[in-house]
């Protein structure tokens, strides 16, 4: 099995067909598509079951709602492929984009290969974005990319788990899993940081093969009174990672800047929450 594509699903009936069809349009690659239904309350689970009956490389798992991080872990534990790709169920990938990428990883014995993305804003491609310089060759290989390098340079990005393909045995050997976003903010950021302190052999594939869909429902902008507390958990965990990685001052400063941004957004949320409580208490006194 070449690759396991893990698709966490939760209430995405509007987008799920597009996502799955893009994963099925991959020639010359032996794939398994693991659809993990995280307790959907719409028709997402039924749509997934229809695809499973139609295609013998699609496997559907239904479970109670636990959130994105733990749902990805559920898929990782069941993956049989040599490589793992995470695709969010409201996003999609380019047709026939995986064969050359996997071949690139195999020939160079890479642990991780990063690639670029496009942004699809409600059906319109508004930005083709990657983190590669314009004059960068088709690929670049590093024997080991430490955590300090992406923190000091805009060339690399610590962030979404779907911006890379991973060698499964490397993830297993290093015991790399996601935290629950219900406990720790930015579980993708933490996963990527833990990945890089293990100094994987990294490749950069200069192709915007992933389409991130901006549907106007970002979790970052949604109200959640628990966000500040989860940001503190992220801060403490990343502080431990930074100490283990022995980063220099520039890398540390950039890492802490990321935390400050998260905390500012979090305090905006908690201030709004406090305002609601104050208004409610005042109304009760009238």
C-alpha positions in Angstrom: 0.0 0.0 0.0 1.6 3.3 -1.1 -0.4 5.8 0.9 -3.2 6.2 3.5 -5.2 9.3 3.1 -6.9 10.2 6.4 -10.1 12.3 6.1 -11.7 13.4 9.4 -15.4 14.2 8.8 -17.8 16.3 10.8 -20.9 17.8 9.3 -19.5 18.5 5.9 -22.3 17.1 3.7 -22.0 20.2 1.4 -18.3 19.6 0.6 -17.6 15.9 1.1 -18.3 14.7 -2.5 -15.8 17.2 -3.9 -13.1 16.1 -1.4 -13.6 12.4 -2.0 -13.8 12.6 -5.8 -10.4 14.5 -5.8 -8.8 11.7 -3.8 -10.2 9.1 -6.2 -8.6 10.9 -9.2 -5.1 9.6 -8.4 -3.7 7.3 -11.0 -0.7 4.9 -10.7 -0.9 5.1 -6.9 -2.2 2.4 -4.5 -4.3 4.3 -2.0 -6.6 3.6 0.8 -8.9 6.4 1.9 -9.8 6.3 5.6 -13.0 8.4 6.3 -13.3 8.9 10.0 -16.8 10.2 10.8 -16.5 12.1 14.1 -20.1 11.8 15.2 -21.6 13.9 12.4 -25.2 15.0 12.8 -25.9 15.7 9.2 -25.8 13.4 6.2 -21.9 13.2 6.1 -22.0 9.6 7.6 -24.5 8.4 5.0 -22.5 9.9 2.1 -19.4 8.2 3.4 -21.1 4.9 3.6 -22.3 5.2 0.0 -18.7 5.8 -1.2 -17.5 2.8 0.9 -20.0 0.5 -0.9 -19.0 1.9 -4.3 -15.1 1.8 -4.0 -13.1 -1.0 -2.5 -10.3 1.3 -1.3 -12.5 3.5 0.9 -12.9 2.5 4.6 -15.4 4.3 6.8 -15.3 4.4 10.6 -18.0 6.0 12.7 -17.2 7.1 16.2 -18.3 9.5 18.9 -17.4 13.2 18.5 -13.9 13.9 19.9 -12.5 16.7 17.7 -10.1 16.9 14.8 -6.8 16.0 16.6 -8.1 12.7 18.2 -9.9 11.8 15.0 -6.6 12.1 13.0 -5.0 9.8 15.6 -7.8 7.3 15.1 -7.0 7.2 11.4 -3.3 7.0 12.0 -3.7 3.9 14.1 -5.6 2.2 11.3 -3.5 3.3 8.4 -1.7 0.6 6.4 0.1 2.7 3.8 3.8 3.5 3.6 2.9 7.2 3.7 0.2 9.3 5.3 -1.6 12.3 4.0 -4.1 14.3 5.9 -6.9 16.0 4.0 -9.6 18.0 5.7 -13.1 17.0 4.4 -14.0 20.4 3.1 -10.8 20.7 1.1 -9.5 18.8 -1.9 -6.3 18.0 -3.9 -5.2 18.3 -7.5 -5.9 15.5 -9.9 -3.1 12.9 -10.4 -0.8 14.9 -8.0 0.4 12.1 -5.7 2.3 9.7 -7.9 5.3 12.0 -8.6 5.3 13.2 -5.0 5.5 9.6 -3.6 8.1 8.6 -6.1 10.1 11.7 -5.0 9.9 10.5 -1.4 10.8 6.9 -2.1 13.8 7.7 -4.3 15.3 10.1 -1.7 14.2 8.1 1.3 12.5 11.1 2.9 10.6 11.2 6.2 8.5 14.2 5.2 7.8 16.2 2.1 6.2 19.6 2.2 4.2 21.1 -0.6 2.3 24.2 -1.5 -1.4 25.1 -1.4 -4.1 27.1 -3.2 -6.9 28.9 -1.4 -10.4 28.3 -2.7 -12.7 31.0 -1.4 -16.2 29.8 -2.0 -15.4 28.5 -5.5 -12.9 31.2 -6.6 -9.2 30.6 -6.4 -8.0 33.9 -4.9 -4.5 33.0 -3.9 -2.0 30.4 -5.0 0.3 30.2 -2.0 3.3 28.2 -1.2 6.4 28.8 1.0 8.9 28.4 -1.7 11.0 31.2 -3.3 10.2 31.9 -7.0 13.6 30.6 -8.2 13.5 27.4 -6.1 14.0 24.2 -8.1 11.3 21.6 -8.4 12.4 20.0 -5.1 14.9 20.6 -2.3 16.2 18.1 0.2 17.6 18.6 3.7 19.2 15.8 5.6 17.5 17.0 8.8 15.4 20.1 9.3 15.6 21.3 12.9 12.8 23.3 14.6 15.0 26.5 14.6 15.2 26.8 10.8 11.5 27.3 10.1 11.2 29.6 13.1 13.9 31.9 11.7 13.0 31.9 8.1 9.7 32.7 6.2 10.8 30.0 3.7 9.5 27.2 5.9 6.2 27.1 7.7 5.1 25.4 10.9 1.4 24.9 10.6 -1.2 22.8 9.0 -0.7 19.0 9.1 -2.2 18.8 5.6 0.8 20.7 4.0 3.0 17.6 4.0 3.1 13.9 3.4 4.7 11.7 6.1 6.5 8.4 6.2 4.3 6.3 8.5 7.2 4.4 10.1 8.8 7.7 11.1 5.7 8.9 12.8 5.4 5.5 14.6 9.0 5.3 15.6 8.9 8.8 17.1 5.4 8.2 18.6 4.1 11.4 16.9 0.4 12.1 17.5 -1.9 15.0 17.8 -3.1 16.7 21.0 -6.8 17.3 21.4 -7.7 20.8 20.4 -10.2 20.8 23.2 -7.2 20.8 25.6 -4.5 22.5 23.6 -4.8 25.3 21.1 -3.2 24.9 17.6 -2.7 21.1 17.7 -1.3 21.3 14.1 1.4 23.7 15.2 2.4 21.5 18.2 2.4 18.4 16.0 4.7 20.1 13.5 7.0 21.3 16.2 7.3 17.8 17.7 8.0 16.5 14.2 10.8 18.9 13.6 12.6 18.4 16.9 13.1 14.8 15.7 15.0 16.1 12.7 13.4 14.2 9.9 14.9 14.0 6.4 12.8 16.6 4.6 12.0 17.3 1.0 10.2 20.3 -0.5 7.9 19.6 -3.5 7.3 22.8 -5.4 3.6 22.2 -6.4 0.5 23.7 -5.0 -1.4 20.4 -5.0 -3.6 21.1 -2.0 -6.7 23.3 -2.2 -7.6 24.9 1.2 -11.2 26.0 1.2 -12.1 29.2 3.0 -15.8 28.7 3.7 -16.1 31.6 6.1 -16.4 29.4 9.2 -12.9 29.5 10.6 -12.5 28.2 14.1 -10.0 31.0 14.8 -12.7 33.6 14.4 -15.4 31.7 16.2 -16.3 32.4 19.8 -15.0 30.0 22.4 -14.5 31.0 26.0 -12.1 28.1 26.5 -9.6 29.4 24.0 -7.3 31.4 26.4 -6.9 28.4 28.7 -6.0 26.2 25.7 -3.5 28.8 24.5 -1.8 28.6 27.9 -1.5 24.8 27.5 0.0 25.3 24.1 2.5 27.9 25.6 3.6 25.4 28.2 4.0 22.5 25.9 5.9 24.6 23.3 8.2 26.0 26.1 9.2 22.4 26.9 9.9 21.7 23.2 11.9 24.9 22.8 14.1 24.0 25.8 14.7 20.5 24.4 15.5 21.9 21.0 18.1 24.4 22.4 17.0 27.1 20.0 18.9 30.4 19.6 17.4 33.8 20.5 16.0 34.5 17.0 14.1 31.3 16.8 12.8 31.6 20.4 11.6 35.2 19.7 9.6 34.1 16.7 8.1 31.1 18.6 7.0 33.4 21.4 5.6 35.9 18.9 3.3 33.2 17.7 2.1 32.5 21.2 1.5 36.2 21.8 -0.7 36.4 18.7 -2.7 33.4 19.9 -3.1 34.9 23.3 -4.2 38.2 22.0 -6.9 36.5 19.9 -7.8 34.4 22.9 -8.2 37.4 25.2 -10.4 39.1 22.6 -12.7 36.1 23.0 -12.6 36.0 26.8 -13.3 39.7 27.0 -16.3 39.3 24.8 -17.4 36.4 27.0 -16.9 38.5 30.2 -19.0 41.2 28.6 -21.8 38.8 28.0 -21.7 37.5 31.6 -21.6 41.1 32.9 -24.6 42.1 30.7 -26.5 38.9 31.8 -25.8 39.6 35.5 -26.8 43.2 35.2 -30.1 42.2 33.5 -30.8 39.7 36.4 -30.4 42.5 38.9 -33.0 44.7 37.1 
